[in-house]
Amino acid sequence: MNQQKYTGVWPVMLTPFDERKEIDWQSLEKLIEWYLAAGVHGLFADCQSSEMFFLSDEEARKLVRFIVEKVDGRVPVVASGHTANAFSHQSEQLISMSETGVDGVIMISNRLALAGENNDKALETLQRLTAQVPVSVDLGIYECPYPYKRLLSEETVAWCAQSGRYTFIKDTCCDLTMIKRRLELAKGSRLHLANANSQTLLASFQAGCQAFSGIMANFHPDLYVWLYENWQAEPEKAQKLSDYLSTAALVESLDYPVCAKNFQQSIGNFHTIACRVRDSSGYLQTFYPEAINSMVRLGQDIRRYLEL
């Protein structure tokens, strides 16, 4: 197995919709090419940024098949679509996703147990679901914050590392101490940690973390690619870039994913800012678009500094 397959920068993909809130396939193809032109190392499809909880199972399969077909092996693709409550339905979703041509299927940690149920219950469900998914695809887990965030226990991370099936954790703990402990638990295994948090990213790379998979790669994926590929060779520039990325990531609170869709529209990739997760009709009347424009202009200064 290529030990570097699950490293690098993995954007959490947006789903463009048209005015009727149906999937806009033409815009999706533009988005895929935009990510790839930025040099990303993989794509995470049908995730929370994709509004997966608002897609039908059939839409999710069609979406992921389209992405796999258009990517055509240029980078690996993982996908989730793990949104159901009942175990039998979850199993059906994961098996179905494994048949779309993806490299890996990503489980959602909060689907493994209800809020308030203990970690033993979550691990038991994870083990049962793992046995259901064909061994032909790799497996991963995403600590998705919706509808509630369930952080993985040390026992679960250790079991994933020792299982030999798991290759990818999208880590949302935002805690460098916990990230270091998880890296220790995964050491020597196939399991890679993808940090979603920009504020701890550079320090996590320095600690041995191998990937980034966060929503800010929907704004400036090329800058995350530069950081991943150059932080060791050019530490001073990496620190300055990290300072920018940490600050820029605060725009996550400005009505995401609407703000990201508006940015994609501004660069010609999306036709609309339509979302299923929320009403986006009032977005342009807020101060948010100009705040995003400010972030983009400062990003251009950073690119000149990096000689990109």
C-alpha positions in Angstrom: 0.0 0.0 0.0 1.1 3.6 -0.7 1.8 4.9 2.8 1.4 8.5 1.5 -2.0 8.0 0.1 -3.9 9.5 3.0 -1.6 12.5 3.6 -1.7 16.1 2.4 -4.6 18.4 1.9 -8.1 17.0 1.6 -10.9 19.6 1.1 -14.3 18.8 2.4 -16.3 19.3 -0.8 -19.2 21.7 -1.2 -22.3 20.7 -3.1 -23.5 23.4 -5.6 -27.3 23.7 -6.1 -29.3 25.5 -8.7 -32.2 27.9 -8.0 -34.5 24.9 -7.4 -32.0 23.4 -4.9 -31.2 20.5 -7.2 -27.5 19.5 -7.6 -25.8 21.7 -10.2 -23.5 19.2 -12.0 -21.8 21.8 -14.2 -20.7 23.8 -11.2 -19.6 20.7 -9.4 -17.3 19.8 -12.3 -15.8 23.3 -12.1 -15.3 22.9 -8.3 -13.5 19.6 -8.8 -11.1 21.1 -11.3 -10.5 24.1 -9.1 -9.5 21.9 -6.2 -7.2 19.8 -8.4 -5.6 22.9 -9.9 -4.7 24.0 -6.4 -2.6 20.8 -6.0 -4.8 19.0 -3.3 -3.8 15.5 -2.4 -7.3 14.0 -2.0 -11.0 14.9 -1.8 -13.6 14.2 0.9 -17.0 14.0 -0.8 -20.5 13.7 0.7 -19.5 15.2 4.1 -21.1 17.8 6.3 -19.8 20.6 3.9 -21.6 18.7 1.2 -24.8 19.0 3.2 -25.0 15.2 3.3 -27.8 15.2 6.0 -29.9 17.0 3.4 -29.3 14.6 0.5 -31.2 11.4 -0.2 -29.3 8.2 -0.3 -29.7 8.0 -4.1 -28.5 11.6 -4.5 -25.5 10.9 -2.4 -24.5 7.8 -4.5 -25.1 9.7 -7.7 -23.0 12.7 -6.4 -20.1 10.5 -5.3 -20.1 8.4 -8.5 -20.0 11.7 -10.5 -17.0 13.0 -8.5 -15.1 9.7 -8.8 -15.7 9.6 -12.6 -14.5 13.3 -13.1 -11.5 12.9 -10.8 -10.5 9.8 -12.7 -7.8 8.6 -10.4 -5.9 11.9 -10.3 -6.2 11.9 -6.5 -7.8 9.5 -4.1 -11.5 10.2 -3.1 -13.2 9.3 0.2 -16.9 9.8 1.0 -19.3 9.4 3.8 -23.1 9.7 3.4 -23.4 8.0 6.8 -26.4 9.8 8.1 -29.0 7.2 9.2 -30.1 6.4 12.7 -31.0 2.7 12.5 -28.1 0.2 12.3 -29.5 -1.6 9.3 -29.9 1.6 7.4 -26.4 2.8 8.3 -25.0 -0.5 7.1 -26.9 -0.2 3.9 -25.6 3.4 3.3 -21.9 2.4 4.0 -22.0 -0.7 1.8 -23.7 1.2 -1.0 -21.1 4.0 -0.8 -18.3 1.4 -0.9 -19.6 0.4 -4.4 -19.2 3.9 -5.9 -15.5 3.5 -6.7 -14.2 5.5 -3.8 -10.9 4.7 -2.1 -12.3 5.0 1.4 -15.7 5.1 3.2 -15.9 7.5 6.1 -18.1 6.8 9.1 -19.6 9.6 11.2 -18.7 9.3 14.9 -22.0 10.7 16.2 -24.0 7.9 14.3 -22.3 5.3 16.5 -24.2 6.1 19.6 -26.8 8.7 20.8 -25.7 11.8 22.6 -25.3 10.7 26.3 -24.6 7.1 25.5 -21.1 6.0 26.5 -18.0 5.3 24.4 -18.2 1.6 24.9 -21.5 1.7 23.0 -20.0 3.7 20.2 -17.0 1.3 19.9 -19.4 -1.7 19.8 -21.4 -0.1 16.9 -18.2 0.8 15.1 -17.0 -2.8 15.3 -20.3 -4.2 14.0 -20.4 -1.7 11.1 -16.8 -2.4 10.2 -17.6 -6.1 9.8 -20.4 -5.1 7.3 -18.3 -3.0 4.9 -16.3 -4.9 2.2 -12.6 -5.1 2.8 -11.9 -3.8 -0.7 -12.3 -0.2 0.5 -10.4 1.6 3.2 -12.2 3.0 6.2 -12.2 6.3 8.2 -14.0 8.2 10.8 -15.1 11.9 10.9 -15.9 13.6 14.2 -18.7 15.6 12.5 -20.1 18.4 14.8 -23.7 17.9 13.4 -26.1 17.0 15.0 -23.8 16.7 17.9 -20.0 16.2 18.3 -18.7 12.9 19.6 -14.9 12.8 20.0 -13.3 9.4 19.6 -12.1 7.8 22.8 -8.5 6.6 23.1 -9.8 3.0 23.1 -11.6 3.7 19.8 -8.5 5.3 18.1 -6.3 2.4 19.3 -8.8 -0.2 18.0 -8.9 1.6 14.6 -5.1 1.6 14.4 -4.8 -2.0 15.3 -7.6 -3.2 13.1 -5.7 -2.6 9.9 -8.9 -1.4 8.2 -8.7 2.3 9.1 -6.6 4.8 7.3 -8.2 8.2 8.0 -9.5 10.1 11.0 -10.9 13.6 10.3 -9.9 15.1 13.7 -12.0 17.9 15.0 -10.8 17.9 18.6 -8.9 21.2 18.1 -6.6 20.2 21.0 -2.9 19.8 20.4 -2.4 17.6 23.4 -5.1 15.2 22.3 -3.8 15.2 18.7 -0.3 14.2 20.0 -1.8 11.4 22.0 -3.8 10.1 19.0 -0.6 10.3 16.9 1.1 8.1 19.5 -1.8 5.6 19.4 -1.7 5.4 15.6 2.1 5.2 15.3 3.3 2.4 13.1 -0.2 1.6 11.7 -2.0 2.5 8.5 -4.1 5.1 10.3 -3.5 8.8 9.4 -4.8 11.8 11.3 -6.3 14.7 9.2 -6.5 17.8 11.4 -9.5 20.0 10.5 -8.4 22.9 12.7 -6.3 25.7 11.2 -5.2 27.2 14.5 -3.4 24.0 15.6 -2.4 22.9 12.1 1.3 23.9 11.9 2.0 22.6 15.4 0.2 19.4 14.6 2.4 19.0 11.4 5.5 19.5 13.6 4.1 16.8 16.0 3.8 14.3 13.1 0.2 14.9 11.9 0.1 14.0 8.2 -2.9 15.8 6.7 -5.4 18.7 6.8 -9.1 18.3 6.0 -10.9 21.4 6.9 -13.6 23.8 5.5 -11.1 26.6 4.8 -9.7 24.6 1.9 -12.9 25.8 0.2 -11.3 29.3 0.1 -7.6 28.9 -0.4 -6.5 25.3 -0.9 -3.3 26.3 -2.6 -2.1 27.9 0.7 -2.7 24.8 2.7 -0.9 22.8 0.0 2.1 25.1 0.3 2.1 24.8 4.1 1.9 21.0 4.0 4.7 20.7 1.4 7.0 23.4 2.7 6.7 23.8 6.5 10.0 22.0 7.1 12.1 23.6 4.4 10.9 27.2 5.0 9.9 27.5 8.7 9.8 31.3 8.8 7.5 31.6 5.8 5.4 28.7 7.2 4.9 30.5 10.5 3.8 33.7 8.7 1.4 31.7 6.5 0.1 29.8 9.6 -0.6 33.1 11.3 -2.7 34.2 8.3 -4.5 30.9 8.0 -5.3 30.8 11.7 -6.8 34.3 11.6 -8.6 33.8 8.2 -10.3 30.6 9.6 -12.3 32.8 12.0 -14.6 33.5 9.0 -16.0 30.0 9.5 -18.6 31.6 11.7 -19.8 33.9 8.9 -22.7 31.7 7.8 -20.8 28.8 6.4 -21.4 27.2 3.9 -23.2 30.1 2.4 -20.0 32.3 2.6 -18.0 29.6 0.8 -20.6 29.2 -1.9 -20.6 33.0 -2.4 -16.9 33.0 -2.7 -17.1 30.1 -5.3 -19.7 32.2 -7.2 -17.3 35.2 -7.2 -14.6 33.2 -8.9 -17.0 31.8 -11.5 -17.4 28.2 -10.2 -20.9 28.4 -8.9 -24.1 29.7 -10.4 -25.9 30.3 -7.1 -25.4 30.4 -3.3 -28.4 28.1 -2.7 -28.2 25.8 0.2 -30.4 23.1 1.6 -29.1 23.4 5.1 -30.3 27.0 5.5 -31.9 30.0 3.8 -29.2 31.9 2.0 -31.4 34.7 0.6 -30.4 37.3 3.1 -26.6 36.7 3.0 -25.8 39.5 0.5 -27.4 42.1 2.8 -25.0 41.3 5.7 -21.4 42.5 6.2 -20.1 39.0 5.6 -19.3 39.2 1.9 -17.0 42.2 2.4 -15.3 40.4 5.3 -14.6 37.5 3.0 -13.3 39.9 0.4 -10.9 41.3 2.9 -9.6 37.8 3.7 -9.2 37.1 0.0 -7.2 40.4 -0.5 -4.9 39.6 2.4 -4.5 36.1 0.9 -3.1 37.7 -2.3 -0.5 39.5 -0.2 0.5 36.2 1.3 0.8 34.6 -2.1 3.2 37.3 -3.2 5.2 36.8 0.0 5.4 33.1 -0.8 6.2 33.8 -4.5 3.2 31.7 -5.6 
